[in-house]
Amino acid sequence: MCKLLIFGGTTEGRELAEFCAENRINAVISSATDYGAELLPESPFIKAINGRLDKNEIVKLISENKIEIVIDATHPYALLATENIRLACEKNAVRYCRVKRESNEIFGTVLENIEELVEYLNKSNKIILSTLGSKELPILSRVKNCRERMWVRVLPADGIMEYCENFGIQKDRIILGKGPFTVEQNIEHITKSVAEMLVTKESGAAGGYPKKVEAAQRLGIELITIKRPQETGSTISEIIEILKELK
């Protein structure tokens, strides 16, 4: 019987899935995207599910699989997903553990949220490369002269080009790629876009933040970082100790 459910789609989620596969721990791994599912190891001990789930769907998933412990390894900025997972665990009276991503020193211009980012970007006419992904495009489309100024780096997916164009991003200003990216790849993308501003989140080493910092510094452009929401949780090492109890 599978007692463990991991919500991943992140570097931490992949690491935990690999630990389960190597240690013969049966686990259900839920990823919101196809790319997140691609990161998972092929193993008879891993049952992969991909697609975004609401609270009621998570409640059902926990109940149907008789889950006893849930590990939330979703992205630090996926606040709605984390809230839905936590509430579903409360509903099912199962143990909930949150993976807290380790932080790095923050560089450049630091902003609190994406609304503050739009306000800041509207104070200039500089060319922007956003690495925030497609999720934030509805808000980023409010940036002044967005069509002329904005480049975006997003995950390749069905319909993604049309989706970006719907929010004012020109087709030749869309960079498709799967991260985390190397310093050299970041430099290549900044150079291609002729960006004067690189926009990112405080995604930690797992999300490639230090490599974006180095690329921006080497090219002498402004780095703009959206701060990570405050959260509590356990490190990846502490979570692995919890998983060892399931062996």
Secondary structure, 3 states (H helix, E strand, C coil): CCCEEEECCCHHHHHHHHHHHHCCCCEEEEECCHHHHHCCCCCCCEEEEECCCCHHHHHHHHHHCCCCEEEECCCCCCHHHHHHHHHHHHHHCCEEEEECCCCCCCCCEEECCHHHHHHHHCCCCCCEEECCCHHHHHHHCCCCCHHHHEEEEECCCCCHHHHHHHCCCCHHHEEECCCCCCHHHHHHHHHHHCCCEEEEECCCHHHCHHHHHHHHHHHCCEEEEECCCCCCCECHHHHHHHHHCCC
